[in-house]
């Protein structure tokens, strides 16, 4: 068997057992000694950019070349080892106010970290209940606005807390890892933020359980979904969040084009959108909101969880992302003051600095499209249709 063929075999075995990691390490050492994973080859295989997000729809697992796979596997193993040396295996400590009941085989859980989201949670919970979520695992990060009290009254919510901060929990990733272990593995979980709404074609007829079965038939263990920033058609300062309606009835526009796509050994990266236009900052927009969590799975990043070879697929869903409401500047200021976000909350500093100077803040542009349901994303080629 060739070295590359042995590496692919070890990769498949690693998906089934932790012992596969040792075989992968041996394989990667052989590849390195043979000179088959040199920096030049890696750059040629991965530094591929596309001018528009539509190119993403043509990129699936099959497009990774034989020379690319060793780089993906090598990066997965080295990052897995680094993570486990730094953080251990179980994630950060979390506690719950009441005993956490085991999930039933047909239960589907959603893991989310929240802070001061009391006003925003009603439509969020409603949306995911309609999609088939039966258990919400919510880590409340020291909210002061009644979030914990509101969640405690929900019969399908398990409320968790932690003695460490969001930053100490690796931007919440250690909390997600720990909660997933509490519920047991292997099993599927939804992992999103409180301002993210998963959508996909056929969601009105096919709940998440059906989507999971469809993914399993295609041998996929993650749903890749670009994050689509939503915004109102006029002045953002006039767009008040209304908990009585879905947020896309207020922030009802999105960018239909103007995104950039890059592949790397960690997966597919997409950037662009209204936040880049308004604040001149690149934001990673690719996420995996529906993920099969087993022993090799590690939430090192919400944009590229381990192992990385599972991060190459087509986009069959999207995350509608709702930041642009009248309290946008207020929330940016709070994030800066808390100082818990990546790089000293640099992006929130930029949000606050720019928006504080604008009496009128609008994200509308020539390629803005009004959202009229998930078909709007399919018609603009931001997601692919699902052949149910």
C-alpha positions as CSV (number, residue, x, y, z in Angstrom):
1,X,0.0,0.0,0.0
2,X,1.3,3.5,-0.8
3,X,2.0,6.0,2.0
4,X,-0.8,8.2,0.8
5,X,-3.2,5.2,0.7
6,X,-2.1,4.2,4.2
7,X,-2.8,7.7,5.4
8,X,-6.4,7.6,4.1
9,X,-6.9,4.2,5.7
10,X,-5.7,5.6,9.0
11,X,-7.9,8.6,8.7
12,X,-11.0,6.3,8.3
13,X,-9.9,4.3,11.3
14,X,-9.4,7.4,13.4
15,X,-13.0,8.3,12.8
16,X,-14.0,5.0,14.5
17,X,-11.5,4.8,17.4
18,X,-9.0,6.9,19.3
19,X,-6.3,4.3,18.5
20,X,-6.4,5.5,14.9
21,X,-4.6,8.7,16.0
22,X,-1.5,6.7,16.7
23,X,-1.6,5.2,13.2
24,X,-2.1,8.7,11.8
25,X,0.9,10.0,13.6
26,X,3.1,7.2,12.2
27,X,1.7,7.8,8.7
28,X,2.3,11.6,8.9
29,X,5.9,11.0,10.2
30,X,6.6,8.8,7.1
31,X,5.1,11.4,4.8
32,X,7.2,14.1,6.4
33,X,10.4,12.1,6.1
34,X,9.5,11.3,2.5
35,X,9.2,15.0,1.7
36,X,5.6,14.7,0.6
37,X,4.2,17.5,2.9
38,X,6.6,20.3,2.3
39,X,5.4,23.9,2.6
40,X,5.6,24.5,-1.2
41,X,3.2,21.6,-1.9
42,X,0.9,22.7,0.9
43,X,0.6,26.2,-0.5
44,X,-0.1,24.9,-4.0
45,X,-2.8,22.6,-2.7
46,X,-4.6,25.0,-0.3
47,X,-4.0,28.7,-1.1
48,X,-6.9,28.7,-3.5
49,X,-9.3,31.6,-3.5
50,X,-12.5,32.2,-5.3
51,X,-14.0,35.6,-6.1
52,X,-17.5,34.7,-5.0
53,X,-19.3,32.4,-2.6
54,X,-20.9,30.6,-5.5
55,X,-17.7,28.7,-6.0
56,X,-18.2,27.1,-2.6
57,X,-21.1,25.2,-4.0
58,X,-18.8,23.2,-6.3
59,X,-16.4,22.3,-3.5
60,X,-17.1,19.0,-1.8
61,X,-15.0,16.2,-0.3
62,X,-14.0,14.9,-3.7
63,X,-12.2,18.1,-4.7
64,X,-9.4,17.6,-2.2
65,X,-6.5,16.2,-4.1
66,X,-4.2,13.3,-3.0
67,X,-1.5,15.8,-2.2
68,X,-3.9,17.9,0.0
69,X,-5.1,15.1,2.3
70,X,-1.8,14.6,4.1
71,X,-1.7,18.3,5.0
72,X,-5.3,18.1,6.4
73,X,-4.5,15.0,8.4
74,X,-1.2,16.3,9.7
75,X,-2.7,19.6,10.9
76,X,-5.6,17.7,12.6
77,X,-3.2,15.5,14.5
78,X,-0.9,18.3,15.6
79,X,-3.8,20.5,16.6
80,X,-5.5,17.7,18.5
81,X,-2.3,17.0,20.5
82,X,-1.8,20.7,21.3
83,X,-5.4,21.0,22.4
84,X,-5.3,18.0,24.7
85,X,-2.0,19.0,26.2
86,X,-3.3,22.5,26.9
87,X,-6.9,21.8,27.9
88,X,-7.2,18.1,28.8
89,X,-10.0,15.9,27.5
90,X,-13.2,16.9,29.2
91,X,-13.5,20.6,28.8
92,X,-14.1,23.3,31.5
93,X,-16.0,22.7,34.7
94,X,-19.8,23.4,34.5
95,X,-22.6,22.9,37.0
96,X,-26.3,22.7,36.7
97,X,-29.0,23.8,39.2
98,X,-30.9,20.6,38.8
99,X,-30.0,17.0,37.8
100,X,-29.4,16.6,34.0
101,X,-31.7,13.8,32.7
102,X,-30.1,11.5,30.1
103,X,-31.2,12.1,26.6
104,X,-33.5,9.6,25.0
105,X,-32.4,8.0,21.7
106,X,-34.7,10.3,19.7
107,X,-33.9,13.5,21.6
108,X,-32.0,16.2,19.8
109,X,-30.1,18.7,21.9
110,X,-28.9,22.3,21.2
111,X,-25.9,23.7,23.0
112,X,-25.7,27.5,23.3
113,X,-23.7,30.0,25.4
114,X,-25.6,33.2,26.4
115,X,-25.0,36.4,28.3
116,X,-27.8,39.0,28.8
117,X,-30.1,37.6,26.0
118,X,-33.4,37.6,27.9
119,X,-35.1,39.8,25.3
120,X,-33.8,37.7,22.4
121,X,-34.5,34.2,23.6
122,X,-38.2,33.7,23.0
123,X,-38.1,33.6,19.1
124,X,-34.8,31.7,19.3
125,X,-36.4,28.9,21.4
126,X,-39.5,28.9,19.3
127,X,-37.5,28.6,16.0
128,X,-35.5,25.6,17.2
129,X,-38.5,23.9,18.9
130,X,-40.3,24.0,15.5
131,X,-37.2,22.4,13.9
132,X,-37.4,19.5,16.4
133,X,-35.0,20.4,19.3
134,X,-36.2,18.6,22.4
135,X,-33.5,19.7,24.9
136,X,-31.7,23.0,25.2
137,X,-28.3,23.0,27.0
138,X,-27.7,26.6,27.9
139,X,-24.5,27.9,29.6
140,X,-25.5,31.2,31.2
141,X,-22.3,33.4,31.4
142,X,-23.2,35.5,34.4
143,X,-26.2,37.3,32.9
144,X,-27.7,40.2,34.8
145,X,-30.9,40.9,32.8
146,X,-33.1,38.0,33.9
147,X,-31.8,35.5,31.3
148,X,-31.2,32.8,33.9
149,X,-34.7,33.3,35.5
150,X,-36.4,33.2,32.1
151,X,-34.5,30.0,31.1
152,X,-35.2,28.3,34.5
153,X,-38.9,28.4,33.8
154,X,-38.5,26.4,30.5
155,X,-39.2,22.7,31.0
156,X,-36.9,21.7,28.0
157,X,-33.9,23.8,29.2
158,X,-30.9,22.5,31.2
159,X,-29.3,25.6,32.6
160,X,-25.5,25.4,33.2
161,X,-23.1,27.8,34.9
162,X,-19.3,27.9,35.2
163,X,-16.8,29.4,37.7
164,X,-14.5,30.5,34.9
165,X,-15.0,33.3,32.3
166,X,-15.8,33.2,28.7
167,X,-12.2,34.0,27.8
168,X,-10.8,31.4,30.2
169,X,-13.2,28.8,28.5
170,X,-11.5,29.4,25.2
171,X,-14.3,31.7,24.0
172,X,-16.9,29.1,25.2
173,X,-15.4,26.2,23.3
174,X,-14.4,24.4,26.5
175,X,-17.9,24.7,27.8
176,X,-19.4,23.2,24.6
177,X,-17.0,20.4,24.9
178,X,-17.9,19.6,28.5
179,X,-21.6,19.8,27.9
180,X,-21.4,17.5,24.9
181,X,-19.6,15.0,27.1
182,X,-22.3,15.3,29.8
183,X,-25.0,14.3,27.4
184,X,-22.9,11.4,26.1
185,X,-21.4,10.6,22.8
186,X,-21.5,9.7,20.0
187,X,-24.6,11.7,19.1
188,X,-25.7,14.7,17.0
189,X,-25.9,18.2,18.5
190,X,-26.9,21.6,17.3
191,X,-24.3,24.2,18.4
192,X,-25.2,27.9,17.7
193,X,-25.2,31.3,19.2
194,X,-28.3,33.0,20.4
195,X,-28.4,35.3,17.4
196,X,-28.1,32.5,14.9
197,X,-31.0,30.8,13.2
198,X,-30.3,27.6,11.2
199,X,-32.3,27.3,7.9
200,X,-32.3,24.8,5.1
201,X,-34.5,23.9,2.1
202,X,-37.5,21.9,3.1
203,X,-37.3,22.8,6.7
204,X,-41.1,23.3,6.8
205,X,-41.6,19.7,5.9
206,X,-38.4,18.0,7.2
207,X,-37.3,18.6,10.8
208,X,-33.8,18.3,12.0
209,X,-34.1,14.5,12.6
210,X,-34.8,14.1,8.9
211,X,-31.9,16.3,8.0
212,X,-29.6,14.2,10.2
213,X,-30.7,11.0,8.4
214,X,-30.1,12.6,5.1
215,X,-26.6,13.6,6.1
216,X,-25.9,10.1,7.4
217,X,-27.0,8.6,4.0
218,X,-24.4,10.9,2.4
219,X,-21.7,9.8,4.9
220,X,-21.5,13.4,6.3
221,X,-20.9,14.0,10.0
222,X,-21.3,17.8,9.9
223,X,-23.5,20.4,8.2
224,X,-21.4,23.2,6.8
225,X,-23.4,26.5,6.8
226,X,-22.3,30.0,5.8
227,X,-23.3,32.7,8.3
228,X,-25.5,35.2,6.5
229,X,-25.5,38.6,8.2
230,X,-29.1,40.0,8.1
231,X,-29.9,43.7,8.3
232,X,-33.0,46.0,7.9
233,X,-33.8,47.9,4.7
234,X,-33.3,51.3,6.3
235,X,-31.6,52.9,9.2
236,X,-30.3,50.3,11.6
237,X,-31.0,52.6,14.6
238,X,-34.7,52.5,13.8
239,X,-34.9,48.6,13.7
240,X,-36.1,47.5,17.1
241,X,-35.9,43.8,17.9
242,X,-39.4,42.4,18.4
243,X,-39.6,39.2,20.4
244,X,-43.1,38.5,19.1
245,X,-42.0,37.9,15.5
246,X,-39.1,36.1,13.8
247,X,-36.1,38.4,13.5
248,X,-36.0,38.2,9.7
249,X,-39.3,40.1,9.6
250,X,-37.3,43.1,11.0
251,X,-33.8,42.6,9.7
252,X,-35.0,41.3,6.3
253,X,-32.1,41.9,3.9
254,X,-28.8,40.1,3.1
255,X,-25.9,40.4,0.7
256,X,-26.5,38.1,-2.3
257,X,-22.8,38.3,-3.4
258,X,-19.5,39.8,-2.6
259,X,-18.1,37.0,-0.5
260,X,-14.6,35.4,-0.7
261,X,-13.8,31.7,-0.3
262,X,-10.5,30.2,0.8
263,X,-9.5,26.6,1.5
264,X,-6.9,25.6,4.0
265,X,-5.9,22.5,6.0
266,X,-8.6,23.4,8.5
267,X,-11.5,23.6,6.1
268,X,-13.3,26.1,3.9
269,X,-13.3,29.7,5.0
270,X,-15.7,32.3,3.8
271,X,-15.4,36.1,4.5
272,X,-17.2,39.2,3.4
273,X,-20.7,40.5,3.9
274,X,-22.1,43.7,5.4
275,X,-19.8,43.8,8.5
276,X,-16.8,43.8,6.2
277,X,-18.3,46.6,4.1
278,X,-19.3,48.8,7.1
279,X,-16.4,48.3,9.4
280,X,-13.5,47.2,7.1
281,X,-12.9,44.0,9.0
282,X,-12.8,40.5,7.8
283,X,-15.0,38.0,9.6
284,X,-15.0,34.2,9.4
285,X,-18.5,33.3,8.3
286,X,-18.3,29.5,8.0
287,X,-19.7,27.4,10.8
288,X,-20.9,23.9,11.5
289,X,-24.2,24.3,13.4
290,X,-25.2,20.6,13.2
291,X,-22.4,18.2,14.2
292,X,-21.9,14.6,15.1
293,X,-19.9,14.6,18.3
294,X,-17.8,11.5,18.9
295,X,-14.4,10.9,20.5
296,X,-12.2,12.6,17.9
297,X,-14.5,15.7,17.8
298,X,-13.0,18.7,19.5
299,X,-14.5,22.2,19.5
300,X,-11.2,24.0,19.0
301,X,-13.1,26.6,17.0
302,X,-16.7,27.2,16.0
303,X,-15.4,27.9,12.5
304,X,-13.2,24.7,12.2
305,X,-13.7,21.9,14.7
306,X,-11.4,18.9,14.8
307,X,-10.8,16.7,13.0
308,X,-10.4,18.9,10.0
309,X,-11.0,16.3,7.3
310,X,-14.7,16.4,8.1
311,X,-14.9,20.2,7.3
312,X,-15.0,19.8,3.5
313,X,-18.5,19.6,2.1
314,X,-21.1,21.6,0.2
315,X,-23.3,24.2,1.9
316,X,-26.8,22.6,2.4
317,X,-27.8,25.1,5.1
318,X,-27.2,28.6,6.4
319,X,-27.1,30.5,9.6
320,X,-29.1,33.7,9.6
321,X,-27.1,36.0,11.8
322,X,-28.9,38.9,13.6
323,X,-26.7,41.6,15.0
324,X,-28.1,44.7,13.2
325,X,-30.8,46.1,15.4
326,X,-31.2,49.5,17.2
327,X,-29.1,48.3,20.2
328,X,-26.1,47.3,18.0
329,X,-23.8,50.0,19.4
330,X,-24.9,49.4,22.9
331,X,-24.1,45.7,22.7
332,X,-20.7,46.5,21.0
333,X,-19.9,48.9,23.9
334,X,-20.8,46.2,26.5
335,X,-18.5,43.7,24.7
336,X,-15.6,46.1,24.8
337,X,-16.1,46.8,28.5
338,X,-16.3,43.1,29.4
339,X,-13.1,42.4,27.5
340,X,-13.8,38.7,27.1
341,X,-13.7,38.3,23.3
342,X,-10.9,37.4,21.0
343,X,-8.0,39.8,20.6
344,X,-9.2,42.1,23.3
345,X,-12.6,42.5,21.7
346,X,-10.9,44.3,18.8
347,X,-13.8,43.8,16.3
348,X,-16.3,45.2,18.9
349,X,-14.0,48.2,19.4
350,X,-14.2,48.8,15.7
351,X,-18.0,48.4,15.7
352,X,-18.4,50.8,18.5
353,X,-16.0,53.4,17.1
354,X,-17.6,53.5,13.7
355,X,-21.2,53.3,14.7
356,X,-20.8,56.0,17.4
357,X,-20.1,58.4,14.6
358,X,-23.1,57.6,12.5
359,X,-26.4,59.3,12.9
360,X,-27.6,57.0,10.2
361,X,-26.2,53.5,9.8
362,X,-27.4,51.4,6.8
363,X,-26.1,48.2,5.3
364,X,-28.1,48.5,2.1
365,X,-26.1,48.1,-1.1
366,X,-26.7,47.3,-4.8
367,X,-26.5,43.6,-4.1
368,X,-28.9,43.6,-1.1
369,X,-31.7,41.1,-1.5
370,X,-34.9,40.9,0.6
371,X,-35.2,37.7,2.5
372,X,-38.5,35.9,1.6
373,X,-37.8,32.5,3.1
374,X,-35.0,30.0,2.7
375,X,-35.7,29.9,-1.1
376,X,-34.1,33.3,-1.3
377,X,-30.7,31.8,-0.3
378,X,-31.1,28.9,-2.8
379,X,-32.1,31.3,-5.6
380,X,-29.0,33.4,-5.0
381,X,-26.8,30.2,-4.9
382,X,-25.7,30.7,-1.3
383,X,-26.9,27.2,-0.3
384,X,-27.6,24.0,-2.3
385,X,-30.9,22.3,-2.5
386,X,-31.5,19.0,-0.6
387,X,-32.7,16.0,-2.6
388,X,-34.9,14.6,0.1
